[in-house]
Amino acid sequence: MPELPEVETIRAALSRELTGKKVKSVTVTNGKLTKRHKSVKEFRALLEGHTVKSLGRLGKNLIFALDSGNHLVVHLGMSGQLLRARSAKDPKPKHTHVVITFSPGGELRYVDPRMFGELFVSVAPPEGTKIDVSPYAKLAVGGDGVALRAKIPELADLGIDPVEDVVGWDRLAAILRDRMTPLKAILTDQHVICGIGNIYADEILYTAGLRFDRPAGSLSTIEVRRLHRSIGEVLAEAIKHGGSTLSDEQFVDPDGKPGNYQNFHHVYGREGEACPRCRSLVKKLTVRGRATYFCENCQA
């Protein structure tokens, strides 16, 4: 957490407000979050005085395009939050580590109790520089994802973004073919498909009627098409409902409001409850240190 739908919810909420605004000042109270830079001073210098041209997203990364040609990248880690405030007078939440003040007015605050997130400014590569973009991302037949990766070398190795990149079921089939890797491991491998984590992998596999440990290369054409459709449908619905806020209440939008998609989860977090399809009990297993929820009957 947060995954693609949560980051997309944040992007959509901030895009209209911040586009066209200039960064007036930046305050960082913990340099661990900007560790890719030599110093906090360098991080601040790359932001202050520059205008936000647009807000984008790639996988779980929020991307601010700047008028300098550089990009501010924010990754929320496990517990990061981006909260907006009208002015510096608004009380700051505990664990506020980065504050970006804009002109004319308003603040964006990065809050992170566990400190697994990061912020960095990606400097645009010199013109003509060849950036080695992920071969999976190159399978896209549309979208701006490949071009965005070429502008941000640090994200060039990210795999297909299921929303940003346009990839047909046949391209997905080519990725899965001859792989013995379990389906859930493929879905959550950011170098293959970026943006999907534990929650949405379980929901996607349930919707597609596929078991989490099924070898990826064993899927039939019909099953691949079902998986492809499920990825798009589940992520679209999650974005529509503002993402998922679990019992820890870590994810909130920039106004501090929780998501609503957790109320529509079919299996995730519902161990012992009745499957919506067959009424069998939802099961939970720990696989590779992560909880996995599924219906043994519907995902045989």
Residue pairs with C-beta under 8 A, 6 or more apart in sequence:
1 78
1 79
1 197
1 199
1 244
1 246
1 250
1 251
2 10
2 60
2 76
2 80
2 243
2 250
2 251
3 60
3 195
3 196
3 197
3 199
3 200
3 243
3 244
4 57
4 59
4 60
4 161
4 162
4 163
4 194
4 195
4 196
4 200
4 235
4 238
5 200
5 235
5 238
5 239
5 243
5 244
5 259
5 261
6 76
6 243
6 244
6 251
6 259
7 57
7 59
7 60
7 61
7 62
7 76
7 195
8 57
8 163
8 239
8 243
9 239
9 242
9 243
9 253
9 259
10 62
10 82
10 253
10 254
11 55
11 56
11 57
11 62
13 253
13 254
13 255
14 55
14 82
14 84
14 108
14 254
15 54
15 55
17 84
17 106
18 52
18 55
18 64
18 102
18 108
19 52
19 53
19 54
19 55
20 51
20 52
20 53
21 51
21 52
21 102
21 103
21 104
21 106
22 49
22 50
22 51
22 52
22 102
22 103
23 47
23 48
23 49
23 50
23 51
23 52
23 100
23 101
23 102
23 103
24 48
24 101
24 102
24 103
25 44
25 48
25 100
25 101
26 43
26 44
26 47
26 48
26 98
26 99
26 100
26 101
27 98
27 99
27 101
28 34
28 40
28 43
28 44
28 97
28 98
29 96
29 97
29 98
30 97
30 115
31 39
31 40
32 115
33 97
33 98
33 110
33 112
33 115
33 117
33 118
33 119
34 40
34 43
34 98
34 118
34 119
34 120
35 118
36 118
36 120
36 154
37 43
37 46
37 120
37 121
43 119
43 120
43 121
46 68
46 70
46 121
46 123
47 66
47 72
47 100
47 121
50 66
50 67
50 68
50 70
51 66
51 67
52 64
52 65
52 66
52 102
53 65
53 66
53 67
54 64
54 65
55 62
55 63
55 64
55 65
56 62
56 63
56 65
56 144
56 148
56 164
57 63
57 161
57 164
58 145
58 148
58 149
58 152
58 155
58 158
58 161
58 164
58 194
59 155
59 158
59 161
59 190
59 194
59 195
60 75
60 76
60 190
60 194
60 195
60 197
61 73
61 74
61 75
61 155
61 158
62 73
62 74
62 75
62 76
62 82
63 71
63 72
63 73
63 74
63 148
63 152
64 71
64 72
64 73
64 74
65 71
66 72
66 121
68 124
69 124
70 121
70 122
70 123
70 124
71 121
71 122
71 124
71 151
71 152
72 119
72 120
72 121
72 122
73 119
73 120
73 121
73 122
73 152
73 154
73 155
74 80
74 82
74 110
74 117
74 118
74 119
75 117
75 118
75 119
76 82
76 112
76 117
77 112
77 114
77 115
77 116
77 117
77 118
78 114
78 116
78 117
78 250
79 112
79 113
79 114
79 116
79 117
79 250
80 110
80 111
80 112
80 116
80 117
81 93
81 110
81 111
81 112
81 250
81 251
81 252
82 108
82 109
82 110
82 111
82 254
83 93
83 108
83 109
83 111
83 252
83 254
83 255
83 256
84 106
84 107
84 108
84 109
84 254
84 255
85 92
85 106
85 107
85 108
85 109
86 105
86 106
86 107
87 105
87 106
87 107
88 99
88 101
88 107
90 107
92 99
92 109
93 109
93 111
94 111
94 113
95 111
95 112
95 113
96 109
96 110
96 111
97 110
97 111
97 112
97 115
98 109
98 110
98 119
99 107
99 108
99 109
99 110
100 107
100 108
100 109
100 110
101 107
102 108
108 254
110 117
110 119
120 154
122 151
122 152
122 153
122 154
122 155
124 151
125 131
125 150
125 151
125 153
131 149
131 150
131 153
131 156
132 156
132 157
133 146
133 149
133 150
133 156
134 149
134 156
134 157
134 158
134 159
134 160
134 191
136 159
136 160
136 175
136 191
136 192
136 193
137 145
137 146
137 149
137 158
137 159
137 160
137 161
137 165
138 146
139 160
139 167
139 171
139 174
139 175
140 146
140 160
140 165
140 166
140 167
140 171
141 166
141 167
141 168
141 171
142 165
142 166
143 161
143 164
143 165
143 166
144 164
145 160
145 161
145 164
145 165
146 165
148 155
148 164
149 155
149 156
149 158
150 156
157 191
158 190
158 191
158 194
159 189
159 190
159 191
159 192
159 193
159 194
160 167
160 175
160 192
160 193
160 194
161 193
161 194
161 195
162 193
162 195
162 196
162 231
162 232
162 235
163 195
163 235
163 239
168 228
169 224
169 225
169 228
169 229
172 224
172 227
172 228
173 219
173 221
173 224
175 186
175 192
176 186
176 216
176 217
176 219
176 224
177 217
178 217
179 186
179 215
179 216
179 217
180 215
180 216
180 217
181 189
181 215
181 216
182 212
182 213
182 214
182 215
182 216
183 205
183 210
183 211
183 212
183 213
183 214
183 215
183 216
183 219
183 227
184 201
184 202
184 205
184 212
184 213
184 287
184 292
185 288
186 192
186 193
186 216
187 193
187 196
187 201
187 204
187 205
187 231
188 196
188 197
188 198
188 201
193 231
195 235
196 204
196 231
196 235
198 268
198 290
198 291
198 292
199 244
199 246
199 265
199 268
200 234
200 235
200 238
201 212
202 212
202 267
202 268
202 292
202 293
202 294
203 234
203 238
203 265
203 266
203 267
203 268
204 227
204 230
204 231
204 234
204 235
205 211
205 212
205 227
205 230
205 294
205 299
206 266
206 267
206 293
206 294
206 295
206 298
206 299
207 230
207 233
207 234
207 266
208 223
208 226
208 227
208 229
208 230
209 226
209 298
209 299
210 219
210 223
210 226
210 227
210 299
211 294
211 299
211 300
212 287
212 292
212 294
212 299
213 287
219 227
237 261
237 264
238 244
238 261
240 261
241 259
241 260
241 261
241 263
241 264
242 253
242 257
242 258
242 259
242 260
242 261
243 251
243 253
243 259
243 261
244 251
244 259
244 261
244 262
244 265
244 268
245 251
245 252
245 258
245 259
245 260
245 262
246 262
246 269
247 269
249 258
251 258
251 259
252 258
252 259
253 259
262 269
266 275
266 276
267 275
267 282
267 293
267 294
267 295
268 293
269 293
270 282
270 293
271 282
271 283
271 284
271 293
272 281
272 282
273 281
273 282
274 280
274 281
274 282
275 281
275 282
275 295
275 297
275 298
277 295
277 298
278 295
278 297
278 298
280 295
280 296
280 297
280 298
282 293
282 294
282 295
283 293
283 294
283 295
283 296
284 291
284 292
284 293
285 291
285 292
285 294
286 292
